[in-house]
């Protein structure tokens, strides 16, 4: 696109990009029907430019019954009418690119919607048909086939098998409305490769791969045995051949991949980041880490060490559309994140959580590699308490009402403090209700407040983009007191020494104010210094 700021940009932009995650349904409502849409995103592009991000990652915007927030895709080549049209998506991609912002889309290769044409055809064709071979259909166990084919447990709880009237069962690792595809079938592979080309041709710069380690299954679909190696459906070796074929397609378009790869084994994890596979993968070690200096340092060191052998950049993420919002999580007694530990009524100190979230923002933005920012994180939004009768997330339903689900981090954003529904759209109530306090977090209020979290993010992202010593590269730990993290973003000095001109990041998680290392300039602080010292739960960027 002639004149675009990206025309002469480095093709390795993804190694140190600041990427903003957009959950379209909750970002901004352009047509006033209570649901976020592409028109709303286009209207907010100036806001995103001013924020200073390099790319937008869109969670699924395709045709979907929304049984799982869009991760049940009915047609990959059609935008859901609630969000707009394919022409609008193409226009959004082009307009963002003209403003210097790339677009990353989501693909969900493990499963499709039960409304997808393939699955509807499989239901109509019946047992033993070629149409059913695209999925995992099986007869049940027991005298009359009444017992599921194996003992696996769904990612959303309960059995991952649903029985049809004809007696066969089909596999769905997530909700029943999300039947798993059979990746041993060549038609499944061809279709997804065609979908990648479809979107790359429309200017998409990258693809985020949902549940990237789950696609391939042991063809026998055996019962699960703890400690079994290989696992029957997680991290099977066949996945790497799939991603090598995808990488060849991406390379032809200078496009990139980021994988959602939840694996505790770092050696297995890094295999996905070999030079002929995925470019990057999400860093769940850091995301789920408690607010503890020792644990955070270990998470950072582990992340950098596991990426080093393959030369892949790390990614730093504090929260996303599935995870309790940072302000809320850091204001609790247990500051880490675990899906199994989520429950209603957990006490939260939002003032404490906000102070820590401000410090965590400077920490994550100073680390080497790329960083992901979830919409509303720059506003310091807390996790919302969604009324029980308004919760839509299937995790809540499938847990028997015990799990609050993920809707609390998906509540529509507040844009204007004095407008109806905090300026999300018009006078129509949003698809999820906003808390009464939502207008106090509105972007227009924070834009005018030099002490707001939005202002902090804008300045931090400006420095990160324009100043030396940020982004991709190396880091060195500096000598510091217990409970204090300190590192320099410049090479050439031994541990304990901050090289002249380097960017130095210090985060104080101890109870006592911490002295600052030698420096020539204070670039940015997450909170006021106290007599030249760094208070508890505060971070600072210094020029060495």
Secondary structure as GFF3:
##gff-version 3
##sequence-region A 1 544
A	DSSP	three_ten_helix	13	15	.	.	.	ID=ss1
A	DSSP	beta_strand	18	22	.	.	.	ID=ss2
A	DSSP	alpha_helix	24	27	.	.	.	ID=ss3
A	DSSP	alpha_helix	38	43	.	.	.	ID=ss4
A	DSSP	alpha_helix	45	51	.	.	.	ID=ss5
A	DSSP	beta_strand	55	58	.	.	.	ID=ss6
A	DSSP	beta_strand	62	64	.	.	.	ID=ss7
A	DSSP	beta_strand	73	79	.	.	.	ID=ss8
A	DSSP	alpha_helix	86	98	.	.	.	ID=ss9
A	DSSP	beta_strand	102	107	.	.	.	ID=ss10
A	DSSP	alpha_helix	117	125	.	.	.	ID=ss11
A	DSSP	three_ten_helix	131	134	.	.	.	ID=ss12
A	DSSP	beta_strand	137	139	.	.	.	ID=ss13
A	DSSP	beta_strand	161	163	.	.	.	ID=ss14
A	DSSP	beta_strand	168	171	.	.	.	ID=ss15
A	DSSP	alpha_helix	186	200	.	.	.	ID=ss16
A	DSSP	beta_strand	206	209	.	.	.	ID=ss17
A	DSSP	alpha_helix	238	252	.	.	.	ID=ss18
A	DSSP	beta_strand	256	259	.	.	.	ID=ss19
A	DSSP	alpha_helix	266	270	.	.	.	ID=ss20
A	DSSP	three_ten_helix	271	273	.	.	.	ID=ss21
A	DSSP	beta_strand	280	281	.	.	.	ID=ss22
A	DSSP	alpha_helix	284	287	.	.	.	ID=ss23
A	DSSP	alpha_helix	293	308	.	.	.	ID=ss24
A	DSSP	beta_strand	315	317	.	.	.	ID=ss25
A	DSSP	alpha_helix	326	329	.	.	.	ID=ss26
A	DSSP	three_ten_helix	339	341	.	.	.	ID=ss27
A	DSSP	alpha_helix	350	366	.	.	.	ID=ss28
A	DSSP	beta_strand	370	374	.	.	.	ID=ss29
A	DSSP	three_ten_helix	377	379	.	.	.	ID=ss30
A	DSSP	three_ten_helix	388	390	.	.	.	ID=ss31
A	DSSP	alpha_helix	394	398	.	.	.	ID=ss32
A	DSSP	three_ten_helix	407	409	.	.	.	ID=ss33
A	DSSP	three_ten_helix	420	423	.	.	.	ID=ss34
A	DSSP	three_ten_helix	436	441	.	.	.	ID=ss35
A	DSSP	alpha_helix	443	447	.	.	.	ID=ss36
A	DSSP	alpha_helix	453	466	.	.	.	ID=ss37
A	DSSP	beta_strand	476	477	.	.	.	ID=ss38
A	DSSP	beta_strand	484	488	.	.	.	ID=ss39
A	DSSP	beta_strand	503	508	.	.	.	ID=ss40
A	DSSP	beta_strand	521	525	.	.	.	ID=ss41
A	DSSP	beta_strand	538	543	.	.	.	ID=ss42
###
